[in-house]
Amino acid sequence: MHESISELQKKEKALQEQNNLISKKLKEKEK
């Protein structure tokens, strides 16, 4: 059950990209 660091980094990056998209959508709604 050992995940390689690169796998974890990929997941981390994907989550950050999702957060960026959500933040953009929220900012657009505020306009």
Beta strands, then each sheet from edge to edge (+ up, - down):
end
